[in-house]
């Protein structure tokens, strides 16, 4: 992802990822919207609420950063903040939430395309570039979409958009260690997954394997033991056990063999 980044291309990829998700949830009846996903305590509706709400938050962070920072100061001490968002919207219909998802995505893209590409955008962790914000929204859409397809035992054909998840997962190595209260290693890690590579050529710590498997692990949608990823070096091996491409506290992850029957 080095060099100049085209914001319009990132917006296109975000909307394409969102369209794929909409194609999965649009046919659902209300029972399907209430189906339990692999994320403990979260239904399909909760997953989509999460995406819509944080797309709106990302739009606000771009167009009114001061208001976003004020909101952030109010919620950062609330460990149940994310779950409260889901709970507050559980009496709404799937049709209503789907319309919200569409509005939120369109609003975020409009804000991003109108913004100065060089701005720094506040978020719940460190401020980030506009390109990184959009990359994070692509990753979140893909990850929560994985929970939904897993709910119904569906599969998705990997797309070139996975490169965004691969990049973000690799870039978040230091954050993964910090989130677990561990010292950040000095040794770099190289990632060689599918057609994409990140990290120095001479790194002694390397992760190799299918890009899809890497994306599933860094979004904590699969346990590393259930993938074809292989590691060289102790830092790479430790990282895969705690990797998270998202900000915030560590998630519950998934258990070994959890999806064996469906697979």
C-alpha positions as CSV (number, residue, x, y, z in Angstrom):
1,X,0.0,0.0,0.0
2,X,3.0,2.3,-0.4
3,X,3.0,5.4,-2.5
4,X,0.1,7.6,-3.2
5,X,-3.3,6.3,-2.3
6,X,-6.4,7.0,-4.4
7,X,-9.3,7.9,-2.1
8,X,-11.9,7.2,-4.8
9,X,-10.5,3.7,-5.4
10,X,-10.8,3.0,-1.7
11,X,-14.3,4.3,-1.6
12,X,-15.2,2.0,-4.6
13,X,-13.7,-1.0,-2.7
14,X,-15.6,-0.1,0.4
15,X,-18.9,0.2,-1.5
16,X,-18.2,-3.1,-3.3
17,X,-17.6,-4.8,0.0
18,X,-20.7,-3.3,1.4
19,X,-22.7,-4.4,-1.7
20,X,-21.5,-8.0,-1.1
21,X,-22.8,-7.9,2.4
22,X,-26.1,-6.4,1.5
23,X,-26.6,-9.2,-1.0
24,X,-26.4,-11.7,1.9
25,X,-28.7,-9.9,4.3
26,X,-31.3,-8.4,2.0
27,X,-33.2,-11.7,1.5
28,X,-33.4,-12.4,5.2
29,X,-36.7,-12.5,7.0
30,X,-37.0,-11.2,10.6
31,X,-36.1,-14.6,12.0
32,X,-32.9,-14.6,9.9
33,X,-32.0,-11.1,11.1
34,X,-32.3,-12.4,14.7
35,X,-30.1,-15.5,14.1
36,X,-27.2,-15.9,16.5
37,X,-23.8,-15.3,15.0
38,X,-20.5,-16.8,16.1
39,X,-19.8,-13.6,18.0
40,X,-21.1,-14.4,21.5
41,X,-24.4,-12.6,22.2
42,X,-24.6,-10.9,18.8
43,X,-27.3,-11.5,16.2
44,X,-27.1,-10.8,12.5
45,X,-29.0,-7.6,13.2
46,X,-26.4,-6.6,15.9
47,X,-23.6,-7.1,13.4
48,X,-25.2,-4.8,10.8
49,X,-26.1,-2.2,13.4
50,X,-22.4,-2.2,14.4
51,X,-21.3,-1.4,10.9
52,X,-23.9,1.3,10.3
53,X,-23.3,3.0,13.6
54,X,-19.5,3.1,13.1
55,X,-19.8,4.2,9.5
56,X,-21.8,7.2,10.8
57,X,-19.1,7.8,13.5
58,X,-16.4,7.7,10.8
59,X,-18.3,10.3,8.7
60,X,-18.6,12.5,11.8
61,X,-14.9,12.1,12.5
62,X,-14.2,13.4,9.0
63,X,-16.6,16.3,8.8
64,X,-16.7,17.4,12.4
65,X,-13.6,16.1,14.2
66,X,-14.2,18.3,17.3
67,X,-17.7,16.8,17.8
68,X,-16.3,13.4,17.4
69,X,-13.5,14.0,20.0
70,X,-16.2,15.2,22.4
71,X,-18.2,12.0,21.8
72,X,-15.0,9.9,22.2
73,X,-14.2,11.4,25.5
74,X,-17.7,10.5,26.7
75,X,-17.5,6.8,25.8
76,X,-13.9,5.7,26.1
77,X,-14.3,4.8,29.8
78,X,-17.4,2.7,29.1
79,X,-16.3,-0.9,28.6
80,X,-19.8,-1.9,27.4
81,X,-20.0,1.0,24.9
82,X,-20.1,-1.3,21.8
83,X,-22.6,-3.7,23.3
84,X,-24.9,-0.8,24.4
85,X,-25.1,0.3,20.7
86,X,-26.3,-3.1,19.7
87,X,-28.8,-3.4,22.6
88,X,-30.3,0.0,21.9
89,X,-31.3,-1.0,18.4
90,X,-32.6,-4.5,18.9
91,X,-36.3,-3.5,18.6
92,X,-35.8,-2.2,15.0
93,X,-36.6,-4.3,12.0
94,X,-34.1,-5.7,9.6
95,X,-35.5,-3.6,6.8
96,X,-34.9,-0.5,8.9
97,X,-31.4,-1.5,9.8
98,X,-30.6,-2.3,6.2
99,X,-31.7,1.1,5.1
100,X,-29.5,2.6,7.8
101,X,-26.5,0.6,6.5
102,X,-27.0,2.0,3.0
103,X,-27.4,5.6,4.2
104,X,-24.4,5.3,6.5
105,X,-22.1,3.9,3.7
106,X,-23.2,6.6,1.2
107,X,-22.7,9.3,3.8
108,X,-19.2,8.1,4.7
109,X,-18.2,7.9,1.0
110,X,-19.5,11.4,0.3
111,X,-17.6,12.8,3.3
112,X,-14.4,11.1,2.3
113,X,-14.6,12.2,-1.3
114,X,-15.1,15.8,-0.3
115,X,-12.3,15.8,2.2
116,X,-8.7,16.8,1.8
117,X,-6.9,13.4,1.3
118,X,-4.1,14.6,3.6
119,X,-6.2,15.1,6.7
120,X,-5.7,13.2,9.9
121,X,-9.0,11.7,11.2
122,X,-9.6,11.1,14.9
123,X,-10.8,7.7,16.0
124,X,-11.1,5.6,19.1
125,X,-7.4,4.8,19.0
126,X,-4.7,7.1,17.5
127,X,-5.6,9.5,14.8
128,X,-5.2,8.1,11.3
129,X,-5.0,9.1,7.7
130,X,-8.2,9.3,5.6
131,X,-6.9,6.3,3.6
132,X,-6.4,4.3,6.7
133,X,-9.9,5.1,7.9
134,X,-11.4,3.8,4.7
135,X,-9.2,0.8,4.8
136,X,-10.4,0.1,8.3
137,X,-14.0,0.3,7.3
138,X,-13.4,-2.2,4.5
139,X,-11.8,-4.5,7.0
140,X,-14.7,-4.1,9.4
141,X,-17.2,-4.8,6.7
142,X,-15.5,-7.9,5.6
143,X,-14.9,-9.2,9.1
144,X,-18.5,-8.7,10.3
145,X,-19.7,-10.1,7.0
146,X,-17.7,-13.2,7.8
147,X,-19.7,-13.6,11.0
148,X,-22.9,-13.4,9.0
149,X,-21.9,-15.9,6.4
150,X,-20.6,-18.2,9.1
151,X,-24.0,-18.0,10.8
152,X,-25.7,-19.6,7.8
153,X,-22.8,-21.9,6.8
154,X,-22.2,-19.9,3.6
155,X,-18.9,-19.3,1.9
156,X,-17.5,-16.3,0.0
157,X,-15.2,-16.2,-3.0
158,X,-12.1,-14.2,-1.9
159,X,-11.7,-10.9,-3.9
160,X,-8.7,-8.6,-4.5
161,X,-10.1,-6.4,-1.8
162,X,-8.6,-8.8,0.8
163,X,-5.3,-6.9,0.2
164,X,-6.7,-4.1,2.5
165,X,-7.3,-6.6,5.3
166,X,-3.9,-8.2,4.8
167,X,-2.2,-4.8,4.9
168,X,-4.1,-3.6,8.0
169,X,-3.5,-6.9,9.8
170,X,0.3,-6.6,9.2
171,X,0.4,-2.9,10.0
172,X,-1.4,-3.6,13.4
173,X,1.2,-5.9,14.7
174,X,2.4,-3.5,17.4
175,X,-1.1,-2.7,18.4
176,X,-1.9,-6.4,18.8
177,X,0.9,-6.7,21.4
178,X,-0.1,-3.5,23.2
179,X,-3.8,-4.6,23.3
180,X,-2.7,-7.7,25.2
181,X,-0.4,-5.9,27.6
182,X,2.8,-7.3,26.0
183,X,5.9,-5.5,25.0
184,X,6.1,-4.7,21.3
185,X,8.9,-6.8,19.8
186,X,11.8,-5.1,18.0
187,X,12.1,-7.7,15.3
188,X,10.0,-7.0,12.2
189,X,7.7,-9.6,10.8
190,X,7.3,-10.3,7.1
191,X,4.0,-11.5,5.7
192,X,3.8,-13.5,2.5
193,X,0.2,-14.4,1.8
194,X,-1.2,-15.1,-1.6
195,X,0.0,-12.5,-4.0
196,X,0.8,-9.9,-1.3
197,X,3.9,-9.4,0.8
198,X,4.6,-6.8,3.5
199,X,7.7,-6.4,5.6
200,X,11.5,-6.5,5.0
201,X,12.9,-9.2,2.7
202,X,15.5,-10.3,5.3
203,X,13.2,-10.7,8.2
204,X,13.8,-13.8,10.3
205,X,10.2,-13.8,11.4
206,X,7.8,-14.7,8.6
207,X,4.1,-15.7,8.2
208,X,3.2,-17.6,5.0
209,X,0.0,-19.1,3.6
210,X,-3.3,-18.3,1.9
211,X,-4.4,-14.6,2.1
212,X,-7.9,-15.7,3.2
213,X,-6.5,-17.6,6.1
214,X,-4.4,-14.6,7.2
215,X,-7.4,-12.3,7.0
216,X,-9.5,-14.7,9.0
217,X,-6.9,-14.8,11.8
218,X,-6.1,-11.1,12.0
219,X,-9.8,-10.3,12.3
220,X,-10.1,-13.1,14.9
221,X,-12.7,-15.0,12.8
222,X,-10.6,-18.3,12.8
223,X,-8.2,-19.8,15.2
224,X,-4.7,-20.1,13.7
225,X,-4.8,-23.9,14.2
226,X,-7.6,-24.1,11.7
227,X,-5.7,-22.5,8.9
228,X,-2.8,-23.3,6.6
229,X,-0.6,-20.5,7.9
230,X,2.9,-21.3,8.8
231,X,5.4,-19.3,10.8
232,X,9.1,-18.9,11.0
233,X,10.4,-17.3,14.2
234,X,9.1,-17.0,17.7
235,X,7.8,-13.4,17.3
236,X,5.7,-14.4,14.3
237,X,4.3,-17.4,16.1
238,X,3.4,-15.4,19.2
239,X,1.8,-12.7,17.0
240,X,-0.6,-15.0,15.3
241,X,-2.0,-16.1,18.7
242,X,-3.0,-12.4,19.5
243,X,-3.2,-10.7,16.1
244,X,-6.0,-8.2,15.7
245,X,-6.5,-5.8,12.8
246,X,-8.9,-3.7,14.8
247,X,-8.5,-1.1,17.5
248,X,-9.7,-1.6,21.1
249,X,-9.5,-4.5,23.6
250,X,-8.9,-8.0,22.5
251,X,-11.9,-10.0,21.2
252,X,-13.0,-13.4,22.3
253,X,-11.7,-14.9,19.0
254,X,-12.7,-18.3,17.9
255,X,-12.0,-21.8,19.2
256,X,-10.0,-24.5,17.4
257,X,-12.3,-26.6,15.3
258,X,-15.3,-24.3,15.8
259,X,-16.2,-24.4,12.1
260,X,-14.9,-27.9,11.3
261,X,-18.4,-29.3,10.6
262,X,-19.5,-26.4,8.4
263,X,-16.3,-26.5,6.5
